[in-house]
């Protein structure tokens, strides 16, 4: 990551608020409006031993799109 002392000094000089302050006062509805997706229950791949030429694909869709 490297030396962050210059950034810390700048934040002190500018009297910046903490990220917690930002979450509490500006983006206080963030978790309510944009909740984290549920944890994955399983990981891995799907296989069909009888049909090797068939592929399961999400077609580029992300979470909740399939």
PDB file of N, CA, C and O in Angstrom:
ATOM      1  N   UNK A   1       0.826  -1.176   0.000  1.00  0.00           N
ATOM      2  CA  UNK A   1       0.000   0.000   0.000  1.00  0.00           C
ATOM      3  C   UNK A   1       0.875   1.246   0.000  1.00  0.00           C
ATOM      4  O   UNK A   1       0.577   2.210  -0.706  1.00  0.00           O
ATOM      5  N   UNK A   2       1.908   1.239   0.751  1.00  0.00           N
ATOM      6  CA  UNK A   2       2.803   2.388   0.758  1.00  0.00           C
ATOM      7  C   UNK A   2       2.537   3.358   1.894  1.00  0.00           C
ATOM      8  O   UNK A   2       1.684   3.132   2.753  1.00  0.00           O
ATOM      9  N   UNK A   3       3.287   4.434   1.870  1.00  0.00           N
ATOM     10  CA  UNK A   3       3.212   5.453   2.915  1.00  0.00           C
ATOM     11  C   UNK A   3       1.976   6.334   2.714  1.00  0.00           C
ATOM     12  O   UNK A   3       1.801   6.938   1.656  1.00  0.00           O
ATOM     13  N   UNK A   4       1.138   6.400   3.721  1.00  0.00           N
ATOM     14  CA  UNK A   4      -0.095   7.196   3.635  1.00  0.00           C
ATOM     15  C   UNK A   4      -0.042   8.433   4.540  1.00  0.00           C
ATOM     16  O   UNK A   4      -1.063   9.085   4.758  1.00  0.00           O
ATOM     17  N   UNK A   5       1.126   8.750   5.056  1.00  0.00           N
ATOM     18  CA  UNK A   5       1.226   9.866   6.008  1.00  0.00           C
ATOM     19  C   UNK A   5       0.832  11.207   5.374  1.00  0.00           C
ATOM     20  O   UNK A   5       0.256  12.059   6.051  1.00  0.00           O
ATOM     21  N   UNK A   6       1.135  11.405   4.084  1.00  0.00           N
ATOM     22  CA  UNK A   6       0.737  12.660   3.423  1.00  0.00           C
ATOM     23  C   UNK A   6      -0.780  12.791   3.363  1.00  0.00           C
ATOM     24  O   UNK A   6      -1.328  13.871   3.583  1.00  0.00           O
ATOM     25  N   UNK A   7      -1.447  11.695   3.067  1.00  0.00           N
ATOM     26  CA  UNK A   7      -2.912  11.721   2.993  1.00  0.00           C
ATOM     27  C   UNK A   7      -3.528  11.959   4.369  1.00  0.00           C
ATOM     28  O   UNK A   7      -4.518  12.678   4.498  1.00  0.00           O
ATOM     29  N   UNK A   8      -2.936  11.351   5.392  1.00  0.00           N
ATOM     30  CA  UNK A   8      -3.437  11.570   6.756  1.00  0.00           C
ATOM     31  C   UNK A   8      -3.266  13.035   7.158  1.00  0.00           C
ATOM     32  O   UNK A   8      -4.161  13.632   7.757  1.00  0.00           O
ATOM     33  N   UNK A   9      -2.118  13.604   6.824  1.00  0.00           N
ATOM     34  CA  UNK A   9      -1.862  15.012   7.153  1.00  0.00           C
ATOM     35  C   UNK A   9      -2.840  15.918   6.407  1.00  0.00           C
ATOM     36  O   UNK A   9      -3.343  16.886   6.977  1.00  0.00           O
ATOM     37  N   UNK A  10      -3.112  15.613   5.146  1.00  0.00           N
ATOM     38  CA  UNK A  10      -4.068  16.400   4.366  1.00  0.00           C
ATOM     39  C   UNK A  10      -5.458  16.330   4.990  1.00  0.00           C
ATOM     40  O   UNK A  10      -6.138  17.350   5.100  1.00  0.00           O
ATOM     41  N   UNK A  11      -5.881  15.146   5.395  1.00  0.00           N
ATOM     42  CA  UNK A  11      -7.203  14.999   6.029  1.00  0.00           C
ATOM     43  C   UNK A  11      -7.276  15.810   7.317  1.00  0.00           C
ATOM     44  O   UNK A  11      -8.305  16.418   7.613  1.00  0.00           O
ATOM     45  N   UNK A  12      -6.190  15.822   8.081  1.00  0.00           N
ATOM     46  CA  UNK A  12      -6.170  16.614   9.318  1.00  0.00           C
ATOM     47  C   UNK A  12      -6.215  18.110   9.000  1.00  0.00           C
ATOM     48  O   UNK A  12      -6.951  18.862   9.639  1.00  0.00           O
ATOM     49  N   UNK A  13      -5.423  18.537   8.008  1.00  0.00           N
ATOM     50  CA  UNK A  13      -5.392  19.957   7.622  1.00  0.00           C
ATOM     51  C   UNK A  13      -6.749  20.440   7.141  1.00  0.00           C
ATOM     52  O   UNK A  13      -7.153  21.564   7.442  1.00  0.00           O
ATOM     53  N   UNK A  14      -7.456  19.599   6.394  1.00  0.00           N
ATOM     54  CA  UNK A  14      -8.760  19.980   5.851  1.00  0.00           C
ATOM     55  C   UNK A  14      -9.908  19.701   6.818  1.00  0.00           C
ATOM     56  O   UNK A  14     -11.068  19.983   6.518  1.00  0.00           O
ATOM     57  N   UNK A  15      -9.573  19.146   7.974  1.00  0.00           N
ATOM     58  CA  UNK A  15     -10.570  18.811   8.992  1.00  0.00           C
ATOM     59  C   UNK A  15     -11.661  17.889   8.425  1.00  0.00           C
ATOM     60  O   UNK A  15     -12.854  18.112   8.630  1.00  0.00           O
ATOM     61  N   UNK A  16     -11.221  16.857   7.712  1.00  0.00           N
ATOM     62  CA  UNK A  16     -12.157  15.920   7.080  1.00  0.00           C
ATOM     63  C   UNK A  16     -12.857  15.048   8.115  1.00  0.00           C
ATOM     64  O   UNK A  16     -12.291  14.709   9.154  1.00  0.00           O
ATOM     65  N   UNK A  17     -14.081  14.700   7.812  1.00  0.00           N
ATOM     66  CA  UNK A  17     -14.840  13.777   8.656  1.00  0.00           C
ATOM     67  C   UNK A  17     -14.466  12.343   8.303  1.00  0.00           C
ATOM     68  O   UNK A  17     -13.900  12.075   7.244  1.00  0.00           O
ATOM     69  N   UNK A  18     -14.789  11.443   9.199  1.00  0.00           N
ATOM     70  CA  UNK A  18     -14.479  10.032   8.974  1.00  0.00           C
ATOM     71  C   UNK A  18     -15.483   9.400   8.012  1.00  0.00           C
ATOM     72  O   UNK A  18     -16.547   9.960   7.745  1.00  0.00           O
ATOM     73  N   UNK A  19     -15.131   8.241   7.507  1.00  0.00           N
ATOM     74  CA  UNK A  19     -16.043   7.514   6.633  1.00  0.00           C
ATOM     75  C   UNK A  19     -17.285   7.094   7.415  1.00  0.00           C
ATOM     76  O   UNK A  19     -18.385   7.068   6.863  1.00  0.00           O
ATOM     77  N   UNK A  20     -17.116   6.767   8.695  1.00  0.00           N
ATOM     78  CA  UNK A  20     -18.266   6.424   9.545  1.00  0.00           C
ATOM     79  C   UNK A  20     -19.226   7.608   9.617  1.00  0.00           C
ATOM     80  O   UNK A  20     -20.441   7.423   9.548  1.00  0.00           O
ATOM     81  N   UNK A  21     -18.693   8.822   9.755  1.00  0.00           N
ATOM     82  CA  UNK A  21     -19.545  10.018   9.772  1.00  0.00           C
ATOM     83  C   UNK A  21     -20.330  10.110   8.464  1.00  0.00           C
ATOM     84  O   UNK A  21     -21.526  10.397   8.478  1.00  0.00           O
ATOM     85  N   UNK A  22     -19.664   9.868   7.341  1.00  0.00           N
ATOM     86  CA  UNK A  22     -20.326   9.902   6.038  1.00  0.00           C
ATOM     87  C   UNK A  22     -21.472   8.899   5.992  1.00  0.00           C
ATOM     88  O   UNK A  22     -22.576   9.229   5.557  1.00  0.00           O
ATOM     89  N   UNK A  23     -21.210   7.674   6.440  1.00  0.00           N
ATOM     90  CA  UNK A  23     -22.260   6.650   6.423  1.00  0.00           C
ATOM     91  C   UNK A  23     -23.414   7.014   7.353  1.00  0.00           C
ATOM     92  O   UNK A  23     -24.576   6.800   7.010  1.00  0.00           O
ATOM     93  N   UNK A  24     -23.104   7.555   8.511  1.00  0.00           N
ATOM     94  CA  UNK A  24     -24.142   7.894   9.491  1.00  0.00           C
ATOM     95  C   UNK A  24     -24.960   9.131   9.103  1.00  0.00           C
ATOM     96  O   UNK A  24     -26.142   9.208   9.437  1.00  0.00           O
ATOM     97  N   UNK A  25     -24.357  10.096   8.409  1.00  0.00           N
ATOM     98  CA  UNK A  25     -25.014  11.374   8.156  1.00  0.00           C
ATOM     99  C   UNK A  25     -25.403  11.650   6.707  1.00  0.00           C
ATOM    100  O   UNK A  25     -26.319  12.432   6.452  1.00  0.00           O
ATOM    101  N   UNK A  26     -24.732  11.031   5.778  1.00  0.00           N
ATOM    102  CA  UNK A  26     -25.007  11.288   4.365  1.00  0.00           C
ATOM    103  C   UNK A  26     -25.673  10.080   3.718  1.00  0.00           C
ATOM    104  O   UNK A  26     -26.709  10.205   3.065  1.00  0.00           O
ATOM    105  N   UNK A  27     -25.076   8.927   3.901  1.00  0.00           N
ATOM    106  CA  UNK A  27     -25.576   7.716   3.239  1.00  0.00           C
ATOM    107  C   UNK A  27     -26.245   6.785   4.254  1.00  0.00           C
ATOM    108  O   UNK A  27     -26.062   5.569   4.207  1.00  0.00           O
ATOM    109  N   UNK A  28     -27.014   7.364   5.162  1.00  0.00           N
ATOM    110  CA  UNK A  28     -27.607   6.579   6.243  1.00  0.00           C
ATOM    111  C   UNK A  28     -28.608   5.540   5.760  1.00  0.00           C
ATOM    112  O   UNK A  28     -28.866   4.572   6.476  1.00  0.00           O
ATOM    113  N   UNK A  29     -29.178   5.704   4.575  1.00  0.00           N
ATOM    114  CA  UNK A  29     -30.138   4.726   4.054  1.00  0.00           C
ATOM    115  C   UNK A  29     -29.481   3.692   3.142  1.00  0.00           C
ATOM    116  O   UNK A  29     -30.173   2.873   2.537  1.00  0.00           O
ATOM    117  N   UNK A  30     -28.186   3.723   3.042  1.00  0.00           N
ATOM    118  CA  UNK A  30     -27.469   2.858   2.109  1.00  0.00           C
ATOM    119  C   UNK A  30     -27.788   1.376   2.327  1.00  0.00           C
ATOM    120  O   UNK A  30     -28.148   0.687   1.373  1.00  0.00           O
ATOM    121  N   UNK A  31     -27.669   0.881   3.532  1.00  0.00           N
ATOM    122  CA  UNK A  31     -27.918  -0.541   3.798  1.00  0.00           C
ATOM    123  C   UNK A  31     -29.380  -0.902   3.571  1.00  0.00           C
ATOM    124  O   UNK A  31     -29.691  -2.025   3.176  1.00  0.00           O
ATOM    125  N   UNK A  32     -30.267   0.039   3.818  1.00  0.00           N
ATOM    126  CA  UNK A  32     -31.699  -0.194   3.631  1.00  0.00           C
ATOM    127  C   UNK A  32     -32.055  -0.281   2.141  1.00  0.00           C
ATOM    128  O   UNK A  32     -32.801  -1.166   1.720  1.00  0.00           O
ATOM    129  N   UNK A  33     -31.515   0.645   1.362  1.00  0.00           N
ATOM    130  CA  UNK A  33     -31.849   0.699  -0.067  1.00  0.00           C
ATOM    131  C   UNK A  33     -31.023  -0.257  -0.911  1.00  0.00           C
ATOM    132  O   UNK A  33     -31.485  -0.718  -1.955  1.00  0.00           O
ATOM    133  N   UNK A  34     -29.815  -0.558  -0.475  1.00  0.00           N
ATOM    134  CA  UNK A  34     -28.919  -1.436  -1.226  1.00  0.00           C
ATOM    135  C   UNK A  34     -28.376  -2.529  -0.308  1.00  0.00           C
ATOM    136  O   UNK A  34     -27.186  -2.532   0.009  1.00  0.00           O
ATOM    137  N   UNK A  35     -29.226  -3.450   0.118  1.00  0.00           N
ATOM    138  CA  UNK A  35     -28.753  -4.491   1.037  1.00  0.00           C
ATOM    139  C   UNK A  35     -27.754  -5.420   0.344  1.00  0.00           C
ATOM    140  O   UNK A  35     -27.770  -5.576  -0.877  1.00  0.00           O
ATOM    141  N   UNK A  36     -26.903  -6.018   1.135  1.00  0.00           N
ATOM    142  CA  UNK A  36     -25.958  -6.984   0.596  1.00  0.00           C
ATOM    143  C   UNK A  36     -26.721  -8.210   0.113  1.00  0.00           C
ATOM    144  O   UNK A  36     -27.712  -8.598   0.731  1.00  0.00           O
ATOM    145  N   UNK A  37     -26.278  -8.826  -0.977  1.00  0.00           N
ATOM    146  CA  UNK A  37     -26.949 -10.044  -1.433  1.00  0.00           C
ATOM    147  C   UNK A  37     -26.700 -11.171  -0.435  1.00  0.00           C
ATOM    148  O   UNK A  37     -25.709 -11.143   0.294  1.00  0.00           O
ATOM    149  N   UNK A  38     -27.587 -12.159  -0.398  1.00  0.00           N
ATOM    150  CA  UNK A  38     -27.376 -13.270   0.528  1.00  0.00           C
ATOM    151  C   UNK A  38     -26.111 -14.039   0.169  1.00  0.00           C
ATOM    152  O   UNK A  38     -25.677 -14.039  -0.983  1.00  0.00           O
ATOM    153  N   UNK A  39     -25.536 -14.685   1.152  1.00  0.00           N
ATOM    154  CA  UNK A  39     -24.322 -15.472   0.930  1.00  0.00           C
ATOM    155  C   UNK A  39     -24.626 -16.664   0.026  1.00  0.00           C
ATOM    156  O   UNK A  39     -25.720 -17.226   0.068  1.00  0.00           O
ATOM    157  N   UNK A  40     -23.648 -17.037  -0.786  1.00  0.00           N
ATOM    158  CA  UNK A  40     -23.808 -18.214  -1.633  1.00  0.00           C
ATOM    159  C   UNK A  40     -23.914 -19.461  -0.769  1.00  0.00           C
ATOM    160  O   UNK A  40     -23.192 -19.610   0.217  1.00  0.00           O
ATOM    161  N   UNK A  41     -24.818 -20.353  -1.147  1.00  0.00           N
ATOM    162  CA  UNK A  41     -24.981 -21.596  -0.399  1.00  0.00           C
ATOM    163  C   UNK A  41     -24.031 -22.676  -0.897  1.00  0.00           C
ATOM    164  O   UNK A  41     -23.580 -23.514  -0.118  1.00  0.00           O
ATOM    165  N   UNK A  42     -23.729 -22.660  -2.178  1.00  0.00           N
ATOM    166  CA  UNK A  42     -22.836 -23.669  -2.756  1.00  0.00           C
ATOM    167  C   UNK A  42     -21.899 -23.007  -3.768  1.00  0.00           C
ATOM    168  O   UNK A  42     -22.186 -21.931  -4.292  1.00  0.00           O
ATOM    169  N   UNK A  43     -20.787 -23.668  -4.025  1.00  0.00           N
ATOM    170  CA  UNK A  43     -19.826 -23.237  -5.035  1.00  0.00           C
ATOM    171  C   UNK A  43     -19.502 -24.433  -5.907  1.00  0.00           C
ATOM    172  O   UNK A  43     -19.586 -25.572  -5.448  1.00  0.00           O
ATOM    173  N   UNK A  44     -19.139 -24.199  -7.132  1.00  0.00           N
ATOM    174  CA  UNK A  44     -18.685 -25.290  -7.976  1.00  0.00           C
ATOM    175  C   UNK A  44     -19.245 -25.194  -9.372  1.00  0.00           C
ATOM    176  O   UNK A  44     -19.583 -24.111  -9.851  1.00  0.00           O
ATOM    177  N   UNK A  45     -19.341 -26.341 -10.021  1.00  0.00           N
ATOM    178  CA  UNK A  45     -19.841 -26.388 -11.383  1.00  0.00           C
ATOM    179  C   UNK A  45     -20.920 -27.448 -11.499  1.00  0.00           C
ATOM    180  O   UNK A  45     -21.003 -28.367 -10.684  1.00  0.00           O
ATOM    181  N   UNK A  46     -21.746 -27.303 -12.527  1.00  0.00           N
ATOM    182  CA  UNK A  46     -22.781 -28.302 -12.798  1.00  0.00           C
ATOM    183  C   UNK A  46     -22.311 -29.155 -13.964  1.00  0.00           C
ATOM    184  O   UNK A  46     -21.745 -28.644 -14.931  1.00  0.00           O
ATOM    185  N   UNK A  47     -22.546 -30.451 -13.868  1.00  0.00           N
ATOM    186  CA  UNK A  47     -22.200 -31.353 -14.961  1.00  0.00           C
ATOM    187  C   UNK A  47     -23.354 -32.309 -15.204  1.00  0.00           C
ATOM    188  O   UNK A  47     -24.058 -32.710 -14.277  1.00  0.00           O
ATOM    189  N   UNK A  48     -23.533 -32.665 -16.464  1.00  0.00           N
ATOM    190  CA  UNK A  48     -24.506 -33.679 -16.840  1.00  0.00           C
ATOM    191  C   UNK A  48     -23.724 -34.800 -17.501  1.00  0.00           C
ATOM    192  O   UNK A  48     -23.215 -34.634 -18.610  1.00  0.00           O
ATOM    193  N   UNK A  49     -23.624 -35.929 -16.838  1.00  0.00           N
ATOM    194  CA  UNK A  49     -22.822 -37.041 -17.341  1.00  0.00           C
ATOM    195  C   UNK A  49     -23.383 -37.641 -18.622  1.00  0.00           C
ATOM    196  O   UNK A  49     -22.652 -38.307 -19.356  1.00  0.00           O
ATOM    197  N   UNK A  50     -24.658 -37.421 -18.908  1.00  0.00           N
ATOM    198  CA  UNK A  50     -25.266 -38.010 -20.098  1.00  0.00           C
ATOM    199  C   UNK A  50     -25.208 -37.078 -21.306  1.00  0.00           C
ATOM    200  O   UNK A  50     -25.252 -37.550 -22.442  1.00  0.00           O
ATOM    201  N   UNK A  51     -25.111 -35.778 -21.088  1.00  0.00           N
ATOM    202  CA  UNK A  51     -25.117 -34.814 -22.195  1.00  0.00           C
ATOM    203  C   UNK A  51     -23.917 -33.881 -22.052  1.00  0.00           C
ATOM    204  O   UNK A  51     -24.029 -32.805 -21.465  1.00  0.00           O
ATOM    205  N   UNK A  52     -22.777 -34.294 -22.586  1.00  0.00           N
ATOM    206  CA  UNK A  52     -21.546 -33.507 -22.447  1.00  0.00           C
ATOM    207  C   UNK A  52     -21.541 -32.259 -23.325  1.00  0.00           C
ATOM    208  O   UNK A  52     -20.735 -31.356 -23.101  1.00  0.00           O
ATOM    209  N   UNK A  53     -22.424 -32.192 -24.317  1.00  0.00           N
ATOM    210  CA  UNK A  53     -22.423 -31.065 -25.246  1.00  0.00           C
ATOM    211  C   UNK A  53     -23.355 -29.929 -24.817  1.00  0.00           C
ATOM    212  O   UNK A  53     -23.495 -28.946 -25.545  1.00  0.00           O
ATOM    213  N   UNK A  54     -23.992 -30.045 -23.656  1.00  0.00           N
ATOM    214  CA  UNK A  54     -24.909 -29.017 -23.160  1.00  0.00           C
ATOM    215  C   UNK A  54     -24.174 -28.159 -22.128  1.00  0.00           C
ATOM    216  O   UNK A  54     -23.460 -28.670 -21.266  1.00  0.00           O
ATOM    217  N   UNK A  55     -24.365 -26.848 -22.239  1.00  0.00           N
ATOM    218  CA  UNK A  55     -23.682 -25.913 -21.351  1.00  0.00           C
ATOM    219  C   UNK A  55     -24.714 -25.081 -20.583  1.00  0.00           C
ATOM    220  O   UNK A  55     -25.666 -24.574 -21.176  1.00  0.00           O
ATOM    221  N   UNK A  56     -24.530 -24.941 -19.281  1.00  0.00           N
ATOM    222  CA  UNK A  56     -25.370 -24.055 -18.466  1.00  0.00           C
ATOM    223  C   UNK A  56     -24.648 -22.712 -18.377  1.00  0.00           C
ATOM    224  O   UNK A  56     -23.478 -22.658 -18.000  1.00  0.00           O
ATOM    225  N   UNK A  57     -25.337 -21.638 -18.719  1.00  0.00           N
ATOM    226  CA  UNK A  57     -24.705 -20.325 -18.768  1.00  0.00           C
ATOM    227  C   UNK A  57     -25.652 -19.282 -18.179  1.00  0.00           C
ATOM    228  O   UNK A  57     -26.870 -19.406 -18.304  1.00  0.00           O
ATOM    229  N   UNK A  58     -25.093 -18.259 -17.539  1.00  0.00           N
ATOM    230  CA  UNK A  58     -25.917 -17.175 -16.994  1.00  0.00           C
ATOM    231  C   UNK A  58     -26.245 -16.139 -18.055  1.00  0.00           C
ATOM    232  O   UNK A  58     -27.015 -15.212 -17.802  1.00  0.00           O
ATOM    233  N   UNK A  59     -25.672 -16.287 -19.235  1.00  0.00           N
ATOM    234  CA  UNK A  59     -25.865 -15.333 -20.334  1.00  0.00           C
ATOM    235  C   UNK A  59     -25.472 -13.916 -19.920  1.00  0.00           C
ATOM    236  O   UNK A  59     -26.063 -12.933 -20.368  1.00  0.00           O
ATOM    237  N   UNK A  60     -24.469 -13.835 -19.061  1.00  0.00           N
ATOM    238  CA  UNK A  60     -23.962 -12.535 -18.636  1.00  0.00           C
ATOM    239  C   UNK A  60     -24.735 -11.894 -17.506  1.00  0.00           C
ATOM    240  O   UNK A  60     -24.382 -10.797 -17.073  1.00  0.00           O
ATOM    241  N   UNK A  61     -25.777 -12.540 -17.015  1.00  0.00           N
ATOM    242  CA  UNK A  61     -26.563 -11.972 -15.919  1.00  0.00           C
ATOM    243  C   UNK A  61     -25.838 -12.169 -14.600  1.00  0.00           C
ATOM    244  O   UNK A  61     -25.187 -13.191 -14.381  1.00  0.00           O
ATOM    245  N   UNK A  62     -25.957 -11.194 -13.736  1.00  0.00           N
ATOM    246  CA  UNK A  62     -25.337 -11.275 -12.430  1.00  0.00           C
ATOM    247  C   UNK A  62     -26.312 -11.792 -11.395  1.00  0.00           C
ATOM    248  O   UNK A  62     -27.201 -12.587 -11.702  1.00  0.00           O
ATOM    249  N   UNK A  63     -26.139 -11.335 -10.172  1.00  0.00           N
ATOM    250  CA  UNK A  63     -26.957 -11.753  -9.041  1.00  0.00           C
ATOM    251  C   UNK A  63     -28.438 -11.535  -9.328  1.00  0.00           C
ATOM    252  O   UNK A  63     -28.845 -10.437  -9.707  1.00  0.00           O
ATOM    253  N   UNK A  64     -29.236 -12.571  -9.151  1.00  0.00           N
ATOM    254  CA  UNK A  64     -30.683 -12.465  -9.289  1.00  0.00           C
ATOM    255  C   UNK A  64     -31.180 -12.384 -10.716  1.00  0.00           C
ATOM    256  O   UNK A  64     -32.380 -12.224 -10.935  1.00  0.00           O
ATOM    257  N   UNK A  65     -30.292 -12.489 -11.694  1.00  0.00           N
ATOM    258  CA  UNK A  65     -30.709 -12.331 -13.076  1.00  0.00           C
ATOM    259  C   UNK A  65     -30.942 -13.625 -13.821  1.00  0.00           C
ATOM    260  O   UNK A  65     -31.252 -13.604 -15.012  1.00  0.00           O
ATOM    261  N   UNK A  66     -30.798 -14.754 -13.144  1.00  0.00           N
ATOM    262  CA  UNK A  66     -30.962 -16.028 -13.853  1.00  0.00           C
ATOM    263  C   UNK A  66     -32.119 -16.803 -13.290  1.00  0.00           C
ATOM    264  O   UNK A  66     -32.412 -17.902 -13.759  1.00  0.00           O
TER     265      UNK A  66
END
